[in-house]
């Protein structure tokens, strides 16, 4: 496959991701963004990163799957440790924080957890839709060909054909973006530490997915960008106009008779 063909495919496939990301980014309120150029710049830069990663997928996979890396106990144990942060771990941590915030009457923490959940959910839904639409084959199922997009049925139900983007990366970076955005609003003195902690963990999750051979590098780059842009946009929209819930979806938790719990979701339309 010639470099011209690879470059054309890179641009075209990156464009598939740009549209939903752009929709999310453009929800930023005018009060927090002086012009629309900032959000579009982020989208263009992110798309360029995805396009640049696509031709490198095979080389990066070959290096990471090499014996020195795969036989490393530190890398193996480390990836096993951080991977849950792209699935169930944020849910457990968030539920615990939300319960503590409600019990000890900490409205700022309640606000932060709810908006983080909303931003992560929005990014996750878009990411899942892209997985089904693009149906790219995972590297372990097609190790010699990273260009297996739109392979098989139109709506694949098997996980091996849902590689792009990385769902774990979407979740991890969506949590990082929303949590740090909320920290900047409620606890501005701790933003630097939280930035390092949340984005460091998100980056580790992304590496783990490539290390475990379930995603190509471009999958995790796309997931990281999508999760960050959409989740941050949701949080900023939630705080539009100075209110914490103006025009935003809302997540509510309730205790049910008999000791059970329920989760409610509402969207307030303008």
N, C-alpha and C positions, 0 to 999 in steps of 0.2 A: 504494500500500500504506500503510495507516494506521499511525501510531506504535504503537497498541496491538498490532496484529498483528506489527509488527517486534519489539516488546519481548517478546511471547510466544515468538516464534521464537528470539530471542536466548537466553532462559532455557532453552528446550527443547534447542537445539543445544549449548549449553554443557554441559548435563547429559550429553550423549553422551560428552563428554571426561572429565567428573568421575569416572565410575566406575573406569576403569583407572588414573587418576592416584591415586585414593583407595586403591586396592589397593596401589600402590607405596609411597605415603606411610605406610601403616599397618604396613609391615615394619620401621619404626624400632624399635630395641631399647629396652626400658623403662629400661635403665641410662643411656641418653643423652637420653631425653626424659621429663621428670617426669610428664607426663600426655598422654593422646591428644588433648587439645584443641589442642596446638600444631600437629600435623600436619593436623588437620581445618581449622584456621584457614587454613593455607597453601593447602589445596585450595579452600576457599570463596573466598578472596581471588583466587586464580588463575582460578577459574571466573567470578567477577564481572568480571575483566579481559577474559576472552574474550567474555562477554556484552556488555560495554560497547563492545568493538571492532567487533562484528558490524554494527551500524547505521552505522558510520563507514567501512566498507570502500570504498564507492563514492567518497566525498569524498576520502579519503586517496589512492586510486588516481589520481583526476583531477588532484590537485595534483602528485603525484610524477611522473606521466607527462607533465606540462606541459613545454613546450619549454625553459624556463630550466634545469630539472633534467636533462632528457634530453640536452641539448646541452653539459652540463658535462663537460669532459675529466677533471677531478679525480674527479668522482663515477663516471664510466664506468670509468676505470682502477682506481679504488679498489675498486669492486664486483667487477671481474674478479680482482683480487688476493686478496680475502678469501673469495670463494665456495668455493674448494676446501677451506676449513676445515670445511665442512659435509658433505664427502664423503670423499675419499681422503687428504687431508693429515694428519688425526689418526692414520690407520692407519700412514702412513709414519713420522711422528714417533714414535709409540708403539713401533713395531717397532725403530727405531733406539735409543731409550732403553732398551728391554727388553734388546736385545743388549748395549749398553754396561753395563747394570747387572749382567747375568750374567757378562760378561767381567771386570769389575773388582770383583765380589763386593760389590754394594751392595744388600743385602736390602730396605732401606726403599724404594729406587727401584723395585725389582722388584715389591714389594707394591703401590706406588702405581699403577704402569702397569697391572698386571693388574686391579686393582679398577676403575680408570677404564675399561678395556676392557669389563669385565663390566657396569658401570652403563650405559655407552653402548649396548651390545648389547641390554640389556633394554629400555631406552627406545626404541631403534630398532625393535624387534619390535612393541611396542605401537603406536608411531606408524604403522608400515606397515599393521597390521591396521585401524587407524582410517581410513587413507586409502582402503582397499578398501571398508570398510563404509559410509563416509559418501559416497563418490564425488562430491565437490564439483567443479564445473567451474572451471578456472583462469581468472584474469582475462583473459588474452589471447584465450581462446576464448569468453568471455562478458562482454565489457567493460561492457555496460550493465545487467547483472543479477548482483549478487553473491549472490543467494539460490538459486543452482542446486545445491542439495543433493539427493542421491539421484537424480541425473539420469542416465538411460541404464540399461545392464545392472546387475544386482545386484552382480556382481563385475567391475568394469571392468578391462580390461588396457591401456588407453591412458592415457598420462601426463596428458593434458589433463583427465581426470576424477579425478585423485588430488591435489587441492589441499589438503585439510584432514586433518591439520595439516601444516605445513611440515617435511619430513624433514630438510632442512639445518639448520633451527633446532633440531629435536630433538637432532641429533647435536652441534651446536656447544655448546648449553647443557648437554647431558649431560656432555660432556667438561669443561666449565667447573665444573659442580657437583661431579663426582667428583674432579677434580684439586685443586680448592681444599679440598675436605673432607679429602683425603689430606694436603695440605700442612699443614692445621691439626693433624694428628696427628703427622706426622713432622718438619715444619720450621715450627713455629708462629711463628718470628720473621720469616718471609717471606710471611705470608698476605695482608697488605694489597696488596703489589705484585702477587702472583699473582692476587688477586681482580680488580684493575683490568685486568690483561693478558688473562686468560681470558674474563671477562664482557664486556670491551670488544670483543674479537674476536668473541664470540658475537653481541653486539648488531649489529656491523657485518655479519655474515653475514645476520642477519634482515632488516636494512635492504636489503641487496643483493637478496634474493629478491623484495621488494616493488618495488624499483627496476627489476628486470629483468622485471616484469609476469608473473611465474610464480606469485605467491601474493598473496592478500589480506592485509590487516593482521591480521585475526583468525586467519589460518592460522599466522602466525609467533608471535603471542602464545600460541596454544595449544601450538605446538611448543616454545616456550621454557619454558613452565610444565611441560609434560609431561616434557621432558628433564631439567629441574632436579629435580623432585620424585622421579621414579623413580630416576634415577642416584644422587642423594644417599641415597635409602633403601637402595639396594643396597650402597653403601659402608658405611653405618652398620650394616647387618645383618652385613656381612662382619667387622666389628670387634666384634661383640656378644660380651660376656663377656670382653673383653680379648685375645682371640685374633685373628689377622689373617685366618683362613679359617674360623672357626666358623660352620657353617650356611650357607656362601655357595657360589655357583658358583665354579669355578676355571678359569682359562685357563692352559694350559701350552704352551710352545714347545719343539720338539725338533729336533735335527739328524738327518737321515736319511742312510743310506749313499749315497754317490755325490755328496754335497754339497748335497742338497735340504733342505728344511725342512718341518715339519708343525706344525699348530696343533691342540691338543686342548682339549676342553671337558668338564667334569664338573660335576655338581651333587650335593652331599651332602645327602641328605634327613634331617631331624631324626628 
